[in-house]
């Protein structure tokens, strides 16, 4: 709490909660939801965002808090890693592809306008063409706004070094390109769904194209043409268009 209060006193409007396994936070019986409740009492703090969080650690209580009214942003970054059960098992992930999909669908029902991101790895040892196809199909079906794509690379001391059936580097690059392209399409579709709406944007900085950009609570990056310095301001913006990686709009005069 003292760290958060200090950050807000120095002008920060949003705080991101992060950790090795933030969803399993427990301190003297207090959970992640208790931390959020405490942070919401800090005057001047506008937003609380949760960083990457494992799907098996997200409680209905947390989703209920996220659904609002709350300072907790309607946003989840929930790692998938693979859409193939055999690969998930080899990775020691504690869920199946179906269980992951069921959770995502449950979260979307519980939290209006939820922004969703994920991590996915390509080229893990044993990832056949069929296994990759299952991953690609699952990512296409789920209501995700984007995903980070990582290529597998062997690291000393990891159990995966002992696994057979390594994937050729050419296949890894091809699969990575395919998923990156799908991610761009998913992001564009998510942004396009919001065209015509007025959203709240916490502005950060001006980009190379001269647009001032910032983020909505559900993690859309929005850009507007303006000569005004909007750094660290939260302003209402009506969206009127999209481009690759950016929603476009104009400030609404209240």
ABEGO torsion letter per residue (X at the ends): XAAAAAAAAAGBABBBBBEABAAABBBGGBBAAAAAAAAAABBGBABBBBBBBBAAABBAAAAAAAAOBBABBBBBBBBAGBABAAAAAAAGBABBAAAAAAAAAAAAAABBGBBBBBBBBBGBBGBBAAAAAAAAAAAAABBBABBBBBBBBBBBGBAAAABBGBBBAAAAAAAAAAAAAAAAAAAAAAAAAABGBBBBBBBABBBAAGBBBBBBAAGBBBBBBBABBABGBBBBBBBABBBBGBBBBBBBBX
